[in-house]
Structures are given as structure tokens and as C-alpha cells.
Amino acid sequence: MDERAAVTDKAETFLRGLTPRARGMLVRRLESDRAVPGEIDARRRLILEAARAIAASRGAAKQATAGGVPDMRRLVFGAFEPYVIEERLTFPARGFVTAATLSHLWAYACTELLPAEFAVWNDPSAAPPPTDEAARRAEAARLEACLFEVLARHVEAIADEPKRQQRFMSRIGGEVARQEVDDMIAVRDRLDDLPTLSAAIVHLLDSGPLDMGLLEQIAAYLAKYPHTAGWVAGGVFRRQSSAASLIAFAKLLAQGETARHIRATPAAAAFVDLGFAAADRAASRFLTILRSGRNAADAVRQIGVFRSVLNELAVGLDVDGDGWWQQRMIVIKRRFSEMLFAEFDKLLPAMRRAFRMQETPHPGPADGAEALFLCAVFAAAGKSRDTLAIHGLIGRLTPLVDQAMELYALDLPTRLRSLDGEARAAALSAVDHLIKAAGFLYGEDYASHLRRSREQQLKAARPAA
């Protein structure tokens, strides 16, 4: 085995042992670290090739699996698909089911609950050959009915046996997952009604004069089936994307304006709980973005959703009148603020790495992307400083960011006149990231000013050697 093959083999063995996130971080670091000797640079390229090959092979495997075997799990849980979320919430609310819970429940059915019926769909080599869509859906309906019938009997059988309950919870993902499974069992027979109810509530809120007859029908249904209220609220929020709509209907249902009135009506309280869960979900999505991907547009979008939902909750409801909701508001705000505190600690060092040209190492694309991401988050958070309870931090950090940006805006474009080769390419990339960061922080007018400055420096003749 030659040296190249040996390095590649070791790299693939090491990289396959990493999580996708850790592998991504390593790749970004290798891509940005240009100041290395030639021999090490050659090995770095081999490691990068191995990482990309692993990513490509995993993508191909997923495509092959998806194309060969019907996704029976998705079909079995298809009725719950509109309510499925990826995020784990600090305050779980009825009306959401986490994807992890469905995954654990499917695995439990395959290994312990109904292995003869379900396990075959986990093995591509043993799965029945693909048939037409109608046959697949009929089989999924049969499996779904069988699963929930056996699951309901199992939950009832272990109700008075703490050890078996604990074992069941450990198999399906914990206490929150157990509550979600109980909610799914309770609401399953009413799933077909939920979209109609959600649409009726949206119509009721948007139709002008209040239709008391329709309100009474909805209220009667929710009184008869109170466990459906959170799921109906989830449907309303998906249609309206507004916590204000949830609060407005909760007040109609409770026949009162205060948090105390709403709390006294469980179905109405479920609508407010769903509003807090929506804010909680935005915070969880933001955390996911911070941990992987770090896409500026996605992060800014979640900050906006979080601000909007919390503002609507605070304006539409006297949150201080209910200790439980007040505590939720405090905890959710604190959680988001702590994430921002940690990110803002990185802001000035990231700007220094991305926008300050020195001998070596030069700023790389990864440095610029990180600085751009943090500047975008800082600018978006500044518009939400009161909602997020970070007014003091923004106030202290803003002058430092302004001073740093002014310095880099004066220094970095002028470097283009004297640099060449790799240093010039690095400076051009850094200026491009600086312009984008300026757009986030100060608007398009200032970004245009920096863009003109860059063009002037590029047109200026460099001094003769």
C-alpha cells in the first residue's frame, strides 16, 4: 500500500467514527487553514477527499434505500404527519409529536410489540416487493390499526406496574415520549375531525361579525373531547402562524379576557399552551442552527419568529396573571438570551480573524462565513433587544462592533492595492464578507459605499515593484 492509499485509508477509518457534525467542523477547519507546509497540505487534501467521499456514499445509500423499499413507517404514522416536529421542547405541549418519538415507537413495535408484523419493513432484503400505491396504503392502514390497538392494551396493562412503565418509557424515548404516545392514543379516533375544526376557527376569527352558532358548535365539540384542543390549536397556528389568533380564540372559548378566565377553561388554556410551545420551538430551531449549518438567513428567521410570537403573547394576554405561564415566559426568554450571550462572546474575535489581514494565516472562507453569521445574528437580535431581555448586552457591545467595523472598512479595501497572489485572493474574499456583514449591521446604503470603495481600490494601479 503506497503512502497516499495508507493516508486515505486511515482518514476514512477515523472520519467514519465521527458524528456528521464533528466531521463537518473538521472539514471546515481544514478548508480554512491555508498556512501549512506542502507535505501537510497534500495530506489535508487527501483527508478532505475522504470526507467528501463518505458524505457522497451516505447520500447515495439513502437514495437507494428510499427508492427500493416503501417507507412504511411514514405511511403508518401519516395521519400524524402535520403535527410532527424535529425539535425537543422545554415545555412540551399537546398538539406536537416529536419525530424521535415516532422513530422509537416504530422500533419498539418492530422488536417487542409486534415483531412478526413490523420487523420485515425494516429489512430491505426481506421487505415485500413494491406494489401499487393503493396496496401500500391499505397495508399501512392495517398495520396502523393493529399497532394502536395493541399499544392501547399494553399501556392499560402496565398502568399499575411502575417497573414495566419505566421500561416502556426507556424504550420509546423517556417521559415526554410516553406523554406523546398517550396523547396519540387518545386523539387517534378524532384525527379526521381536526382539520375541519381548525379551518372553522380560522373562518370564525376572519369572518367579521362573530358567528355565535359556529362558536357554540366548536365549544361543544371541545367540551366533549377536551384532549383534542391542543391538536386543533396546532392546526390553527399552521394556518395563521400567529399566537394572536390562538389567544383571540381562547378568550372567546373562555368567555373572558384575563389569563385567570382562560386557565379555568382547559380547552382554552390548550390554545395558549400551544402559543408558548411555538415560541419554544423557535428557540429549539435556533439552537439547532447554531450547532450545525449556521445559516444566517435561517437564524435571522427564527429570531423573528421568536420575537413575533412572544410579543403577541405578551400583548394579547396578561401573562403576569398566571404563575405558570409567567414562569414559561421567563424560562423561554432566558434560554434564548443565554444562547445569544454565548454567540456574542465570539463576535469580535470572529471579526478580527475574518477582516484583519496579516502575514499568515490569511483569512479563509470559513472565517468570513462565521463572522457574517454572527453579524447577522447580532443585527437581528438588536431589533429584538427588549423582547429578548438583552438590552444591556446590545448596548455595551454595539460601540465596540461599530468601532471595529469602521477600522476594517478603512483598512481592508486599501490592502487590495498592494497585495497579489494568494494574499490578494484572501483579501478580496474578506472584503466581500465585510460588505455583506455591513449590509446586515447598517443597511444596504453603507454596504454600497464599501462596494464602491472596493471597486476604486481594484481600479487603482498598484505600485511598481
Secondary structure by P-SEA (a helix, b strand, c coil): ccaaaaaaaaaaaaaaaccaaaaaaaaaaaaacccccaaaaaaaaaaaaaaaaaaaaaaaaaaaaaacccaaaaaaacccccccccccccccccccccaaaaaaaaaaaaccccccccccccccccccccccaaaaaaaaaaaaaaaaaaaaaaaaaacccaaaaaaaaaaaccaaaaaaaaaaaaacccccaaaaaaaaaaaaacccccaaaaaaaaaaaaaacccaaaaaaaaaaaacccaaaaaaaaaaaaccccaaaaaacaaaaaaaaaaaaaaaaaaaaaaaaaaccccaaaaaaaaaaaaaaaaaaaaaccccccaaaaaaaaaaaaaaaaaaaaaaaaaaaaaaacccccccccccaaaaaaaaaaaaaaaaaaaacccccaaaaaaaaaaaaaaaaaaaaacccccccccccaaaaaaaaaaaaaaaaaaacccaaaaaaaaaaaaaaaacccccc
